[in-house]
């Protein structure tokens, strides 16, 4: 068993692509809000992104 890093692609899986899509959704959803609200959301967005990548680092990469 091998452990993948956050930037490494996952063969036979969309986990990483799904994560990127989810982040884009959160980011674009905040564009319609006011500037101060957007600043707060970008802070929250960054912390969510870090947590997501930390989780991905420890996801085992199972190959058939």
Contact map, one row per residue, 1 for C-alpha under 8 A:
1110000000000000000000000000000000000000000000000000000000011100
1111000000000000000000000000000000000000000000000000000000011100
1111100000000000000000000000000000000000000000000000000011111000
0111110101000000000000000000000000000000000000000000000111111000
0011111100000000000000000000000000000000000000000000000111000000
0001111100000000000000000000000000000000000000000000110110000000
0000111110000000000000000000000000000000000000000000000000000000
0001111111000000000000000000000000000000000000000000000000000000
0000001111100001000000000000000000000000000000000000000000000000
0001000111111111000000000000000000000000000000000000000000001000
0000000011111000000000000000000000000000000000000000000000000010
0000000001111100000000000000000000000000000000000000000000000000
0000000001111111000000000000000000000000000000000000000000000000
0000000001011111110000000000000000000000000000000000000000000000
0000000001001111111000000000000000000000000000000000000000000000
0000000011001111111100000000000000000000000000000000000100000000
0000000000000111111110000000000000000000000000000000000000000000
0000000000000111111111000000000000000000000000000000000000000000
0000000000000011111111100000000000000000000000000001000000000000
0000000000000001111111110000000000000000000000000000000000000000
0000000000000000111111111000000000000000000000000000000000000000
0000000000000000011111111100000000000000000000000000000000000000
0000000000000000001111111110000000000000000010001000000000000000
0000000000000000000111111111000000000000000000000000000000000000
0000000000000000000011111111100000000000000000000000000000000000
0000000000000000000001111111110000000000000010000000000000000000
0000000000000000000000111111111000000000010010000000000000000000
0000000000000000000000011111111100000000000000000000000000000000
0000000000000000000000001111111100000000000000000000000000000000
0000000000000000000000000111111110001100100000000000000000000000
0000000000000000000000000011111111000100000000000000000000000000
0000000000000000000000000001111111000000000000000000000000000000
0000000000000000000000000000011111101100000000000000000000000000
0000000000000000000000000000001111111100000000000000000000000000
0000000000000000000000000000000011111110000000000000000000000000
0000000000000000000000000000000001111111000000000000000000000000
0000000000000000000000000000010011111111100000000000000000000000
0000000000000000000000000000011011111111110000000000000000000000
0000000000000000000000000000000000111111111000000000000000000000
0000000000000000000000000000000000011111111100000000000000000000
0000000000000000000000000000010000001111111110000000000000000000
0000000000000000000000000010000000000111111111000000000000000000
0000000000000000000000000000000000000011111111100000000000000000
0000000000000000000000000000000000000001111111110000000000000000
0000000000000000000000100110000000000000111111111000000000000000
0000000000000000000000000000000000000000011111111100000000000000
0000000000000000000000000000000000000000001111111110000000000000
0000000000000000000000000000000000000000000111111111000000000000
0000000000000000000000100000000000000000000011111111100000000000
0000000000000000000000000000000000000000000001111111110000000000
0000000000000000000000000000000000000000000000111111111000000000
0000000000000000001000000000000000000000000000011111111100000000
0000010000000000000000000000000000000000000000001111111110000000
0000010000000000000000000000000000000000000000000111111111000000
0000000000000000000000000000000000000000000000000011111111100000
0001110000000001000000000000000000000000000000000001111111100000
0011110000000000000000000000000000000000000000000000111111100000
0011100000000000000000000000000000000000000000000000011111110000
0011000000000000000000000000000000000000000000000000001111111000
1111000000000000000000000000000000000000000000000000000001111100
1111000001000000000000000000000000000000000000000000000000111110
1100000000000000000000000000000000000000000000000000000000011111
0000000000100000000000000000000000000000000000000000000000001111
0000000000000000000000000000000000000000000000000000000000000111
